[in-house]
Structures are given as C-alpha cells and as structure tokens.
Amino acid sequence: MDRDDMSITQSAGPCCGGRPRAGRADAHKPMSYRKLLDITVLLGGPSSERKVSLVSGEAIASALGRLGHQVTRADISPEDTSALDREGIDVVFIALHGSFGESGDVQALCEKRGLRYTGSGVRASFIAIDKDATKRVCRAAGITTPGWVVAEGNVPAGLPPPPVVLKPIDGGSSVDITIAETAQERDAALAGLLDKYGRAMVERYIRGREFTVGILGDQALPVLEIVPPGKFYDLHAKYDDDAGTAYNFEHGLSEPAVASMQEAALATHRAVGCRDMSRVDFIVDGRGTAHLLEINTIPGFTSHSLLPKAAARMGIGFDELVERIVTMALQR
C-alpha cells in the first residue's frame, strides 16, 4: 500500500493490544482511520547516554512497526546527518538522549530541511538541557527549586556547604552525579566534573522523597514516586536494577499535594516552552514542599522508563503513547 493511502482498521476488533489504533490529528475523524507514515527514528548518537538512546529508539521503532508504519532507524552524529536527507520522510521521531539530541542541534537540522519532528523545538531544547538556564527560567516563573551555583574552570572558593549535589550542567540519566556529604567529597567531585565538562552545578541537597510527573501534550500524567535502593535514582537504578527500585503510584500524597505537583510540572513544561512530552522531576522535603530538580524533553522509552509507566497508569499503552506523539508532530 502506498504510504499516502488511508487504511481502515476494524474498530470493533482488537488492535494495538486490544485498543483501536490512535487517530490522526483531526479530532473529528474516528480513531479507526490512520495514515501509514514514513518515519525515521533517530537513536544512539554521540552523547554519554548513547546506550540508553539505542534501547529507547529500538522500542519506539518496534512500536511504530507494529502500528504498520514504514520505519527507518538512523544512528546519526554531528559528522553524519545524511539520514535526514532521505526523500519521503513524514516525521522524524527523535529518541536521542543528551547532547546533540536534546540540545536543539538535531531539531535545528530538521527545521532547516523542513521536516516534522517529535518533541520540543530548538529554543526549549536549548534551555531544558542546560540545568542552570532551566532553573533560572523556572525560578522567574515562581517555581520552587533548590539553591545552586555554577562553577567553571577551577574549583572556586565560597561553595555551598555540604551536603550538596554535584552534576554536569547538560547531562542526563544521572550520569556523573554525586551527593557529597563532606567538603572533601564536594571539592574532589567538582574537580572531576570540571576536568571532564568544563562547567558543573553545585546544588543544595534536599533530603526527601523523589517524584516525577510526565507530561503528554498539555496534560500532566499521574504522579509517580521513585524509591531507589541507594541514595538516589542513579544510572544503575534507572536502567539496570528494575527489581531493586520501587515505583509507587500509591504513594500516599494528599489530593491537593498531587494536584500542586502536577501544576508545578505543567508550569515548568510551559515556562521552558516544551511541547508534545516531557518528564519533570521533583524532590519533596519533610514539610511536603516539592522542589523542581530538572525537566527532560526526551524521556526514556525503555522498560524501566517513567513516562511510559505513567501513561500506562492512565490506560495508554506503549504503542498508543508512541502514536500519540507522532500525531502531535503531524499537527505542525
């Protein structure tokens, strides 16, 4: 079948895990009508999150294939972007985590070629990947976030006293994050980050419970508590130790607390200028105050990932989630 032809599925029969396939952007058309698309999935990439991106991208590509789309997997880099020059691409699904993929670079390449792509645009991506810029924008919007300083070059004097969290400015997946309980730990970790990245953030550590709120379109998904086996939700807990990490939707927060965190997540999403999807991370202190940690414009799509877990909680299966994100891109 030509990919520009409309296909009609049996709306009364099972499809996509027992659900009718998601519809096109036109809300007045029944969900049983779909357009089969030529979709390029970008995965892998040059960042420290390459391994995670390969898994996310493969999961997305497999879902799109199950939905009947023509899928091309492309592991691109700044040195080779030829996959974006292929003729006939309807949508580019960006599953590149970290720099290049979440920094606005790939988004700018797509826009230069007139390609529709999933996720946030150039400016929002540029802001969101920079933790300092994100916190500045969100603090200006009245969103609570822990105090922080940015260090460049050498370890400066007058750093916040421990305990503190040290992290790369533009990193993700908890790569190279350290919680320092002493000044010696703080200075050693910061020196390592500066040597590797040139810039780093030193953030006030808040003891509390970790939560995340996924955003799909302009809707906040259910609040999810993350209870890792260690000090915090690190790289190992995120992607390797599914059994050791607990994910709780039955977290015991009051309805007002849940609503407040969802509102803060949406406010963050909007303040940064995101679209289609994001995941907003919080730490809730002993008084019940939610503090924004960061926003992710391209959340993971692995078996451990949190946005798919939250969508599933609302009855949105993985394939339907992917289809909805593609449909949002088609609306542009």
C-alpha positions as CSV (number, residue, x, y, z in Angstrom):
1,M,0.0,0.0,0.0
2,D,1.2,3.5,-0.8
3,R,2.0,5.3,2.4
4,D,-0.2,8.2,1.4
5,D,-3.3,5.9,1.2
6,M,-5.7,5.8,4.1
7,S,-6.1,2.5,5.8
8,I,-9.2,1.5,7.7
9,T,-9.0,-1.0,10.6
10,Q,-11.9,-2.8,12.2
11,S,-12.8,-0.5,15.0
12,A,-14.8,-3.3,16.7
13,G,-11.9,-5.7,16.7
14,P,-8.7,-5.8,18.7
15,C,-5.8,-3.7,17.6
16,C,-2.7,-2.4,19.3
17,G,-3.1,-4.5,22.5
18,G,-6.9,-4.5,22.4
19,R,-7.4,-0.8,21.7
20,P,-8.5,0.8,18.4
21,R,-5.5,2.4,16.7
22,A,-5.0,6.1,17.5
23,G,-6.4,8.5,15.0
24,R,-4.9,11.3,13.0
25,A,-4.7,14.9,14.2
26,D,-8.2,15.7,13.1
27,A,-10.3,15.1,16.2
28,H,-13.5,14.7,14.2
29,K,-12.3,11.6,12.4
30,P,-12.8,8.2,14.1
31,M,-9.8,6.7,15.8
32,S,-10.0,3.7,13.4
33,Y,-8.8,5.8,10.5
34,R,-5.0,6.1,10.3
35,K,-2.4,7.2,7.8
36,L,0.6,5.0,7.3
37,L,3.7,7.1,7.5
38,D,7.3,7.0,6.6
39,I,9.0,7.7,9.9
40,T,12.7,8.0,10.7
41,V,13.7,7.1,14.3
42,L,16.9,8.8,15.4
43,L,18.7,6.7,18.1
44,G,22.1,6.3,19.5
45,G,24.0,9.5,18.9
46,P,27.3,10.8,20.4
47,S,26.3,11.6,24.0
48,S,27.1,9.7,27.2
49,E,23.5,8.5,27.1
50,R,24.1,6.6,23.8
51,K,23.4,3.2,25.3
52,V,20.0,4.3,26.7
53,S,19.1,6.0,23.5
54,L,19.7,2.9,21.5
55,V,17.3,1.0,23.7
56,S,14.7,3.8,23.7
57,G,14.9,4.2,19.9
58,E,14.6,0.5,19.2
59,A,11.5,0.2,21.5
60,I,9.9,3.2,19.6
61,A,10.8,1.8,16.2
62,S,9.4,-1.6,17.1
63,A,6.1,0.0,18.3
64,L,5.8,2.1,15.1
65,G,6.4,-1.1,13.0
66,R,3.6,-2.9,14.9
67,L,1.4,0.0,14.1
68,G,2.1,-0.5,10.4
69,H,4.3,2.5,9.7
70,Q,7.4,2.3,7.4
71,V,10.3,2.8,9.8
72,T,13.9,3.7,9.2
73,R,16.3,3.5,12.1
74,A,19.1,6.1,12.0
75,D,22.1,6.3,14.3
76,I,23.3,9.8,13.4
77,S,26.0,12.1,14.7
78,P,27.1,15.7,14.0
79,E,29.5,14.3,11.5
80,D,26.9,12.3,9.6
81,T,23.4,13.6,9.3
82,S,22.7,12.1,5.9
83,A,19.7,10.1,7.2
84,L,17.8,13.4,7.4
85,D,18.3,13.9,3.6
86,R,16.3,10.8,2.6
87,E,13.3,11.7,0.5
88,G,9.8,11.0,1.6
89,I,10.1,11.4,5.4
90,D,6.8,12.3,7.0
91,V,8.0,12.5,10.6
92,V,11.3,12.3,12.4
93,F,11.0,10.7,15.9
94,I,13.9,11.9,17.9
95,A,15.0,9.4,20.6
96,L,18.4,10.8,21.1
97,H,19.1,11.5,24.8
98,G,21.6,14.0,26.0
99,S,23.7,16.5,24.0
100,F,23.1,16.8,20.2
101,G,19.7,15.1,20.5
102,E,18.2,17.2,23.4
103,S,20.2,20.3,22.9
104,G,18.4,21.8,19.9
105,D,21.0,20.7,17.4
106,V,19.1,17.9,15.7
107,Q,15.9,20.0,16.0
108,A,17.6,22.8,14.1
109,L,18.8,20.3,11.4
110,C,15.2,19.1,11.0
111,E,13.8,22.6,10.7
112,K,16.4,23.5,8.1
113,R,15.2,20.7,6.0
114,G,11.5,21.4,6.6
115,L,11.0,18.1,8.4
116,R,8.3,17.5,11.1
117,Y,9.8,16.1,14.2
118,T,8.6,14.9,17.6
119,G,9.2,16.8,20.9
120,S,10.3,20.3,21.8
121,G,11.6,22.9,19.5
122,V,15.1,24.4,19.2
123,R,14.8,27.1,21.9
124,A,13.1,24.9,24.5
125,S,15.6,22.1,23.9
126,F,18.5,24.5,24.3
127,I,17.1,25.8,27.7
128,A,16.0,22.4,29.1
129,I,19.3,20.7,28.6
130,D,21.0,23.4,30.5
131,K,20.2,22.9,34.2
132,D,21.2,26.4,35.1
133,A,19.1,28.0,32.4
134,T,16.2,25.8,33.3
135,K,16.3,26.7,37.0
136,R,16.6,30.4,36.1
137,V,13.6,30.4,33.9
138,C,11.5,28.4,36.4
139,R,12.5,30.4,39.4
140,A,11.4,33.5,37.4
141,A,8.1,31.8,36.9
142,G,7.7,31.2,40.6
143,I,8.5,27.5,40.7
144,T,10.4,26.3,43.7
145,T,13.8,24.8,43.1
146,P,16.9,24.2,45.3
147,G,19.5,26.9,45.5
148,W,22.6,26.4,43.3
149,V,25.8,27.8,41.9
150,V,27.6,27.2,38.7
151,A,31.3,26.6,38.6
152,E,33.6,27.0,35.6
153,G,37.3,26.4,35.1
154,N,38.8,25.8,38.5
155,V,37.1,24.9,41.9
156,P,36.0,28.3,43.2
157,A,36.0,29.5,46.8
158,G,32.8,30.1,48.8
159,L,31.0,26.9,47.6
160,P,27.7,25.9,49.4
161,P,28.4,23.8,52.5
162,P,27.7,20.1,52.3
163,P,25.5,18.2,51.8
164,V,25.4,19.2,48.1
165,V,24.6,17.6,44.8
166,L,27.1,17.9,42.0
167,K,26.1,17.4,38.4
168,P,27.0,18.3,34.8
169,I,25.2,21.3,33.5
170,D,23.9,19.5,30.4
171,G,24.0,15.8,31.4
172,G,21.1,13.4,31.8
173,S,20.3,9.9,33.0
174,S,22.1,10.8,36.3
175,V,25.4,10.3,34.6
176,D,28.3,11.7,36.8
177,I,26.0,12.9,39.6
178,T,27.5,12.9,43.1
179,I,25.9,13.6,46.5
180,A,28.8,15.0,48.7
181,E,28.4,14.8,52.4
182,T,31.8,16.5,53.2
183,A,33.7,19.4,51.8
184,Q,36.5,17.0,50.7
185,E,34.0,14.9,48.7
186,R,32.4,18.0,47.3
187,D,35.7,19.5,46.1
188,A,37.0,16.2,44.6
189,A,33.8,15.6,42.7
190,L,33.7,19.1,41.4
191,A,37.2,19.0,40.3
192,G,36.4,15.8,38.3
193,L,33.4,17.4,36.7
194,L,35.2,20.5,35.7
195,D,38.0,18.4,34.2
196,K,35.5,16.4,32.2
197,Y,32.9,19.0,31.3
198,G,34.4,22.5,31.9
199,R,31.2,23.5,33.8
200,A,29.3,22.0,36.7
201,M,26.4,22.7,39.1
202,V,26.6,22.6,42.8
203,E,23.1,22.4,44.2
204,R,21.7,22.4,47.7
205,Y,20.9,18.8,48.7
206,I,17.4,18.3,50.0
207,R,16.6,15.1,51.9
208,G,13.2,13.8,50.9
209,R,11.2,11.6,48.5
210,E,11.8,11.5,44.8
211,F,8.8,12.0,42.4
212,T,8.3,12.5,38.7
213,V,5.5,13.8,36.6
214,G,5.2,13.0,33.0
215,I,3.6,15.5,30.5
216,L,1.8,14.3,27.4
217,G,0.6,17.0,25.2
218,D,-0.6,19.6,27.7
219,Q,-1.7,17.1,30.3
220,A,0.1,16.1,33.5
221,L,0.1,12.3,34.0
222,P,-0.2,10.6,37.4
223,V,2.4,11.4,40.0
224,L,4.9,8.6,40.4
225,E,7.2,8.1,43.4
226,I,10.6,6.6,42.8
227,V,12.2,4.6,45.7
228,P,15.7,3.6,44.6
229,P,17.8,1.1,46.6
230,G,20.6,3.6,47.1
231,K,21.0,7.3,47.9
232,F,19.2,8.5,44.8
233,Y,17.8,7.4,41.5
234,D,21.2,6.9,39.7
235,L,22.1,5.4,36.3
236,H,22.1,1.9,37.6
237,A,18.8,2.2,39.3
238,K,17.2,3.8,36.2
239,Y,18.3,1.2,33.7
240,D,19.7,-1.9,35.3
241,D,18.1,-2.5,38.6
242,D,14.4,-2.7,37.9
243,A,13.8,-5.2,40.8
244,G,15.7,-3.0,43.3
245,T,13.8,0.2,42.6
246,A,10.2,0.7,43.6
247,Y,7.8,2.8,41.5
248,N,4.8,3.8,43.5
249,F,1.6,5.4,42.2
250,E,0.0,4.6,45.6
251,H,2.4,7.0,47.4
252,G,0.0,8.4,50.0
253,L,0.2,12.0,49.0
254,S,-2.9,14.0,49.5
255,E,-5.0,15.1,46.5
256,P,-4.0,18.7,47.0
257,A,-0.3,17.8,47.1
258,V,-0.7,15.7,43.9
259,A,-2.6,18.5,42.2
260,S,0.1,21.0,43.2
261,M,2.9,18.9,41.9
262,Q,1.1,18.3,38.6
263,E,0.5,22.1,38.3
264,A,4.2,22.7,39.0
265,A,5.2,20.2,36.3
266,L,2.9,21.8,33.8
267,A,4.2,25.3,34.8
268,T,7.8,24.0,34.2
269,H,6.9,22.5,30.9
270,R,5.3,25.8,29.8
271,A,7.9,28.1,31.2
272,V,10.7,26.3,29.3
273,G,8.5,26.2,26.2
274,C,8.3,22.4,25.8
275,R,5.8,20.6,23.6
276,D,4.5,17.0,23.0
277,M,6.1,15.4,26.0
278,S,8.4,15.9,28.9
279,R,9.2,14.5,32.3
280,V,9.6,16.8,35.3
281,D,11.5,15.5,38.4
282,F,10.9,16.7,42.0
283,I,12.2,16.1,45.5
284,V,9.6,16.5,48.3
285,D,11.0,17.6,51.6
286,G,9.8,16.8,55.1
287,R,7.4,19.7,55.1
288,G,5.7,18.5,51.9
289,T,7.2,21.1,49.6
290,A,8.0,19.9,46.1
291,H,11.3,21.2,44.7
292,L,12.0,21.1,41.0
293,L,15.1,19.3,40.1
294,E,15.0,19.2,36.3
295,I,13.0,18.6,33.1
296,N,13.7,16.1,30.4
297,T,12.4,16.9,26.9
298,I,13.1,13.4,25.6
299,P,12.3,11.0,28.4
300,G,13.4,7.4,28.2
301,F,11.3,4.8,26.4
302,T,12.9,1.7,27.9
303,S,11.2,-1.0,30.0
304,H,12.4,1.0,33.1
305,S,11.3,4.4,31.8
306,L,8.9,6.6,33.7
307,L,6.8,8.3,31.1
308,P,5.5,5.0,29.6
309,K,4.8,3.8,33.2
310,A,2.7,6.9,33.9
311,A,0.9,6.7,30.6
312,A,0.1,3.1,31.2
313,R,-1.4,4.1,34.5
314,M,-3.9,6.1,32.5
315,G,-4.6,3.2,30.2
316,I,-2.4,4.4,27.4
317,G,-0.3,1.5,26.2
318,F,3.2,1.9,24.8
319,D,2.2,1.7,21.2
320,E,-0.6,4.2,21.7
321,L,1.8,6.5,23.5
322,V,4.2,6.5,20.6
323,E,1.4,7.0,18.1
324,R,0.0,10.0,20.0
325,I,3.5,11.6,20.0
326,V,3.7,11.1,16.2
327,T,0.2,12.5,15.8
328,M,1.2,15.7,17.7
329,A,4.1,16.2,15.4
330,L,1.8,15.8,12.3
331,Q,-0.3,18.7,13.6
332,R,2.5,21.1,13.0
